[in-house]
Amino acid sequence: NSASTAAATTTTTTTSPTTTLKRNLTPSGERGGGGGPTKKRKQGVSPPQSQPLPQSQLYLPSYRYLIVGDGDFTFSRGLLSLLSQVSGGSFSASNIVATSYDKKNAVKSKYSNASSVVAELESQGVFVLHGVDATRIEDTFDSDDVEFDRIIFNFPHSGQQRVHLNRVLLLDFFSSAYHFISDQGEIFVTLKNRPPYSGWNVEEQARKSGLVLKSTTPFIPTHFKGYSHRTTEADAKVFEFGTGKSLLTYQFVKRGKKKKR
């Protein structure tokens, strides 16, 4: 799904997303602990994996998740299902923040299933936001108060078939997301492993933003129950997942400390 624009969501309350998350997010180091943001931990980078982990081990119930660009929110729902299965149902769904590029009304008009999916997520405690810019996460959250263990962007696309525009999209996303992952956190970007996507030089864009590639893992859509990728434009050509290693999740970690933008 595409990156996003603008700040957070249309709402009748004056409570900011950061304030709400400070109350709800459970620090990953506190199994079953109370809500609240994690204090910044000592900088560090997880060692590279010689073999990619099974996909189910990349997504653990104790992590705090930010999903960006989830068009109809079916990936977020699939992730919720996976985490529930892995944990036996004993995890906090409020540790998932699911966001879309489009504003709420646009999501409803583009994707007929979106309203029911969002209602299901919210009933389980998932924090849903619309109109979140994946390239300017700081417009929605305060990096001094909120951080995540996994930031996930599946099939990013600028909406235009222009290689340089999609490279810029990735670069801007990484530059923003860097400030919102915990010191041991990871940024996941999933792309098709063929042109034109392979020409976007995802590793180079991440490196420019202070990130390094930890590993790549084949992305298996069926692990996320009910997930169906939706393109930036609702009437665009049908997106086909393909088979085997045609889809890859790139896992990036911090290379070192980087000054605030």
Buried (B, 14 or more C-beta within 10 A) or exposed (E): BBBBBBBBBEEEEEEBBBEBBBEBBBBBEEEEEEBBBBEEBEEEBBEEEEEBEEBEEBBBBBBBBBBBBBBBBBBBBBBBBBBBEBEEEEBBBBBBBBBBBBBBEBBBEBBEBBBEBBEBBBEBEBBBBBBBBBBBBBBBBBBEBBBBBBBBBBBBBBBEEEBEEBBBBBBBBBBBBBBBBBBBBBBBBBBBBEEEBEEBBBBEBBBBBBBBBBBBBBBEBEBBBEBBBBBBEBEEEEBEBEEEEEBBBBBBBBBEEEEEE
